[in-house]
Amino acid sequence: MATEYFDVEQGSDEWLAARAGLLTASVVKDAFAKTKSGWGASRAALKAKLVCERLTGRPVPTFVNDAMMRGTELEPQARAMAELEFDATIKEVGLAKRDILLDTDQADWLGASCDGVDERNNCLWEFKCPLPHTHLEYVRNPDLLVRKYAAQCTAQLWVMDMDTCNLMSFCPDLPSGLDIVKVTIRPSGEDFQELVDNAREFLAELQSDLNDLNKKRKD
């Protein structure tokens, strides 16, 4: 099945409702986090949240801190800077989703709300607007930016069926020449397959938990 698109404004009530119960690109890192002893605690917490949303049909309220609000407020400026600096024409995507169980007899979805699609250059854009001290870490070592957000970008690309994502950190507090860090993410076929395998395993566990709870309701 091809990617489905939903024309909803990011952050709106309609957007939150459309994402309820959906594994999305922004949280795949939490879903797949591992420690030396096994899966990380973030996996169980995310799974519980999504199970709750699937049971109720409503989004679980999420705490928004100052840094997250900063990112939302600065994103339009970051997008405008990217268009200016890199000759891009960037269009925001409300929500896209793609069936990750396509070759099975079931259906479940991976979703993505991309910060931007540049159709002319056939690539995605993902913007981060961190606090100055965090941005300076990316200036010194762009690989830190890649390691932190590669999983999200890979998931977005898979959902959108594209192969290139420009990941950009933007900090207008810093002087020109230090305010932008841009790296390009091009996942391999193996990267995409790992994403699909991990997502399927996570969603199977989620569905199993949901089935158990629904059985208790009937009992």
C-alpha positions in Angstrom: 0.0 0.0 0.0 1.3 3.4 -0.9 1.9 6.1 1.7 -1.2 7.9 2.9 -1.2 11.6 3.6 -3.3 13.6 6.0 -3.7 17.4 5.5 -3.6 18.4 9.2 -1.7 21.2 10.9 1.2 19.8 13.0 0.4 20.3 16.7 -3.4 20.8 16.1 -6.0 18.7 17.9 -6.7 17.0 14.6 -3.1 16.1 14.2 -2.8 14.7 17.7 -5.9 12.6 17.2 -4.6 11.3 13.9 -1.4 10.2 15.5 -3.1 8.5 18.5 -1.9 4.9 18.9 0.5 5.3 16.0 4.2 4.4 16.1 5.9 7.5 14.6 9.3 8.4 13.4 9.9 10.8 16.2 9.8 8.0 18.8 11.3 5.0 17.0 14.6 5.7 18.9 12.6 5.2 22.2 11.0 2.0 20.8 14.3 0.5 19.7 16.5 1.6 22.6 18.6 -1.1 24.1 20.8 -1.5 27.2 23.4 -4.2 28.0 20.7 -6.2 29.7 18.0 -5.9 27.0 15.4 -3.4 25.8 15.5 0.1 27.4 12.9 1.5 29.8 11.7 3.9 27.1 10.4 1.0 25.0 8.0 -0.2 27.8 6.8 3.4 28.5 6.1 4.1 24.8 4.3 0.8 24.4 2.1 1.5 27.4 1.2 4.9 26.0 0.3 3.5 22.6 -1.7 0.7 24.1 -3.7 3.3 26.1 -4.3 5.4 23.0 -5.5 2.4 21.0 -7.9 1.4 23.8 -9.3 4.9 24.3 -9.0 6.3 20.8 -7.6 9.5 22.3 -4.0 10.9 22.5 -2.3 10.7 25.9 -1.3 14.3 27.0 2.4 14.9 26.6 4.5 17.3 28.7 6.0 20.1 26.6 9.1 21.7 28.1 10.7 25.1 27.3 13.2 23.5 24.9 10.5 21.8 23.0 8.5 25.0 22.7 11.6 26.8 21.5 12.0 24.2 18.7 8.4 24.7 17.6 8.6 28.4 17.6 11.9 28.6 15.7 11.0 25.9 13.1 9.5 28.4 10.6 12.7 30.5 10.8 14.8 27.4 10.3 12.8 26.4 7.3 13.2 29.9 5.8 16.9 29.9 6.4 17.2 26.5 4.7 15.4 27.8 1.7 17.6 30.8 1.5 21.0 29.1 2.2 20.5 25.9 0.2 18.2 26.9 -2.7 15.4 24.7 -1.4 11.6 24.9 -1.7 10.3 23.2 1.4 6.7 22.2 2.0 5.5 21.0 5.4 3.8 17.6 5.8 1.0 17.2 8.3 1.1 13.5 8.7 2.0 10.5 6.5 1.8 6.8 7.3 2.7 3.6 5.5 1.7 0.0 6.3 4.8 -1.7 7.8 3.1 -5.2 7.7 2.5 -5.0 3.9 3.6 -8.5 3.0 1.6 -10.1 5.8 -2.1 -10.8 6.3 -2.3 -8.0 8.9 -1.9 -4.2 8.8 -0.2 -1.7 11.1 1.4 1.6 10.4 4.5 3.7 10.8 3.8 7.4 10.8 5.9 10.5 10.1 5.3 14.3 10.4 8.2 15.6 8.3 9.3 19.2 8.9 9.6 19.6 5.1 9.7 18.0 1.7 11.6 19.5 -1.2 10.0 17.9 -4.2 12.3 19.8 -6.6 15.4 18.3 -5.1 13.6 15.0 -4.1 14.6 15.1 -0.4 13.2 15.6 3.1 14.2 18.2 5.7 14.3 17.8 9.4 15.0 20.8 11.6 16.3 20.9 15.2 16.5 24.2 17.1 18.4 23.4 20.3 19.7 25.6 23.0 23.0 27.3 22.1 25.3 25.0 24.2 23.8 21.9 22.5 24.0 23.4 19.1 27.7 24.2 19.7 28.3 20.5 20.3 26.9 19.8 16.8 29.2 22.6 15.4 32.2 20.9 16.9 31.1 17.4 16.0 28.2 17.0 13.4 28.3 13.2 14.0 26.6 13.8 17.3 23.6 15.3 15.4 23.6 12.3 13.1 23.7 9.8 15.9 20.9 11.5 17.8 18.5 11.8 14.9 19.4 9.2 12.3 16.7 6.8 13.4 14.0 9.4 13.1 15.2 10.5 9.7 15.5 6.9 8.5 11.9 6.2 9.6 10.7 9.4 7.9 12.4 8.4 4.6 10.9 4.9 4.7 7.4 6.3 5.3 7.8 8.8 2.5 9.5 6.3 0.2 12.5 8.6 -0.3 16.2 8.2 0.2 17.7 11.5 1.3 17.1 13.7 4.3 18.8 17.0 5.1 19.1 17.2 8.9 19.7 20.8 10.1 20.4 22.2 13.5 19.6 25.9 13.7 20.4 28.4 16.5 19.8 32.1 15.7 21.4 33.1 19.0 24.8 32.4 17.5 26.6 34.5 14.9 26.4 33.8 11.2 28.7 30.9 10.2 27.9 29.1 13.5 24.1 29.2 13.4 23.6 26.3 11.0 24.8 22.7 11.0 23.5 20.6 8.1 24.2 16.9 7.5 22.7 14.6 4.9 21.2 11.2 5.9 21.1 8.5 3.2 20.2 5.2 4.9 21.3 2.0 3.2 19.0 -0.9 2.3 20.2 -2.7 5.4 19.2 0.4 7.5 15.7 0.4 6.1 15.3 -3.4 6.7 16.5 -3.1 10.3 13.9 -0.4 10.8 11.2 -2.5 9.4 12.2 -5.6 11.4 12.5 -3.6 14.7 9.2 -1.9 14.1 7.4 -5.2 13.4 8.8 -6.7 16.5 7.7 -3.7 18.6 4.2 -3.6 17.0 3.7 -7.3 17.6 4.5 -6.9 21.3 2.1 -3.9 21.4 -0.7 -5.9 19.7 -0.1 -8.8 22.1 -0.4 -6.5 25.1 -3.6 -5.1 23.6 -5.1 -8.5 23.0 -4.4 -9.5 26.6 -6.1 -6.4 27.9 -9.1 -6.9 25.6 -9.4 -10.5 26.8 -9.5 -9.3 30.4 -12.4 -7.0 29.4 -14.3 -9.9 28.1 -13.5 -12.1 31.1 
